[in-house]
């Protein structure tokens, strides 16, 4: 299964990985209280934390008073954790020492995520990042609800015109509140991201996978018909059930409930279609969870 592969990461030297500091550098908040805000990295040391006096103040309970620092050092840009309670993460890997930054890296500080940008045209990269935020969910990296609704409306129109099949899955994580309560909200964020990326790798280019809201997701499957979509939904369910989710050395069991529906001639609005798939999702949860209903 795609989610079960063992990955081996080769750690290169800082000089191999780091970005030369001569280029303009900034970070952009892509998830958190000040979404889309850009911070130029002009100082030698640039701190992030909850208390006033940091270069970036993030007023969230899971952010320490002085949480993380970005440093210009020996011609490179580095990030380090400042002994925070919940840790600093770079591309989902905990930062345990000064670690080099590359353009596009994601820095997670508590419940906020920043994207590091550098190069010859930081302004262009910034505007591209802001555009992406309008169609992509900052936490999970998959399409957001706005993009999903626009895509579904287009596909419904196309499939009605040409008499093509269209199927919709709505699904959510079973007992997600319990995951947050037992393991903490940072663990919940990890589950959302890891689950999203696992499913994203299973989805074809012509399909649309999106975070609908909270722990609920949607997947639009053009052309395949209900039976193929049902089989695909079951494959997704089994993949997530078998996948190991481990956060801070704690294994978190994760399962999905899925509702599948196919478009009928009387469906003219996306919300009509969503309502039917959602009703099947509700049945899946009421009849025991961790199952597919169609």
Secondary structure, 3 states (H helix, E strand, C coil): CHHHCCCCCCCCCHHHHCCECCCEEEEEEEECCCCCCEEECCCCEEEEECCCCCCEECCCCCCCCCCEEEEEECCEEEEEECCCCCCEEECCEECCCCEECCCCCEEEECCEEEEEEEECCHHHHHHHHHHHHHHECCCCCCECHHHHHHHHHHHHHHHHHHCCCEEEEEEEECCHHHHHHHHCHHHHHHHHHHHHHHHHCCCCCCCEEEEEECCEEEEEEECCCHHHHHHHHHHHHHHHHHCCCEECCEECCCCEEEEEEECCCCCCCHHHHHHHHHHHHHHHHHCCCCCEEC
